[in-house]
């Protein structure tokens, strides 16, 4: 029996990629496509899992409706405020939720490598993250860059609110040891590039991932949906789906 999928944000770039890629999964069937102005409440009973790649303000309402109807949800949307994220994670006792800033296998490998490199290289290396996305992206820095920064902050035991330097301008003084630079570049049709730089006197390590197709995120999210229908209520990420924990 196939798993029935409802896509929210269906007319967007990711929504369209999900609809196209779902055709290659024999065990999945898209039963409803919901965008702004459509009524999710009217169709939610038809699905097993909702896949949401919409807008940060919309997702908490989608999660609420899923919790009310006991439907699992895979969330790809990024750019949540602290309150929005809290509203989402608070529903983990009611339904299974996968929340991931990036669904590509390559980026989840980058997450793993970033943690390892930060642990091996130690506190003498300066940390900088650079990301580039297409000109239409609405949030910055990207959700993926935010996850990379959280990993670096976790290994170095740094409070990100104090450690982050969003770009630099003017007479900012010498770089302090405790800061992590983050730089968001926007332009053209770039699907998503992320580089983590570890720089010390005399040497530099750079870890880079470049996505050239949205299908990599779509296929990962569809794989997560397939996995999620068999899970208990709880909060999961793509590392859980890939069995990397
Ligand atoms: P997009 O702007 O092309 O599409 C978003 C769609 O959501 C639009 O069609 C819009 O009309 C719709 N929408 C807005 N409010 C809605 C609502 N209330 N209900 C239903 N639909 C609504 O954006 P995109 O490039 O497809 O990206 C969507 C989100 O996914 C962004 O937050 C982006 O950062 C994120 N993203 C995540 C990953 C990942 O792997 N986690 C990958 C790519 C993009």
Boltz pocket constraint, residues with backbone or C-beta under 6 A from the ligand:
constraints:
  - pocket:
      binder: B
      contacts: [[A, 8], [A, 9], [A, 10], [A, 11], [A, 12], [A, 13], [A, 14], [A, 15], [A, 34], [A, 35], [A, 36], [A, 37], [A, 52], [A, 53], [A, 54], [A, 55], [A, 56], [A, 58], [A, 75], [A, 76], [A, 77], [A, 78], [A, 79], [A, 100], [A, 101], [A, 102], [A, 103], [A, 104], [A, 136], [A, 139], [A, 143], [A, 217]]
      max_distance: 6.0
